[in-house]
């Protein structure tokens, strides 16, 4: 969704900074003593929306939206990462250790009890997304053509971003910030599904597959030690991000 809206292959919640913002919102709740699952989820969602609003404010009214939003997002993410480190340093030791481990992005200890409420929210947001798939199709055609076909492009983009931020915040609240899955999944899905709204289903299934494979690697890479899945996705996703940047730069040349 972010890659379609920004029309940029590098557009994803982690690159734009929304994942880091959701983590910041969750950290504010955790470090101030409100550690229930519901309150952490609310904090993560609000943090994601606040970050999205900040990025939108910084890029508003300027050209080359797709590339500006990625650059601004990377800058905002760096600032929020520093803020997250400061909050961890000021927190109580046991809270800081727990939050830091969770912040690495991990599926360890996430069972049906922890996943039930987020699954309900995710399914509700996906139902809204299914109703808005025509708007996503119009965005793929471009603003001018989409408007000529009767689409309200500004409102459609705002609604889709709200759904995407909500999905990002809910997942981050459960498993922590897991990077690069959202960046790689759409590219790999397009190799299987060439066009149409089936991209959404294919991307979701590809993301689930990548996350599962990364978790399997994390569980077995180091004997007798389980690595957080976020560590694996950072290593593999960092290499993939470098490849995308080089490929995009060559195309523009």
Helices and strands as residue ranges (DSSP letters): H 2-6, H 13-16, H 18-31, H 37-59, H 65-90, H 93-103, H 112-131, H 133-141, H 143-148, H 153-175, H 181-190, H 198-220, H 229-252
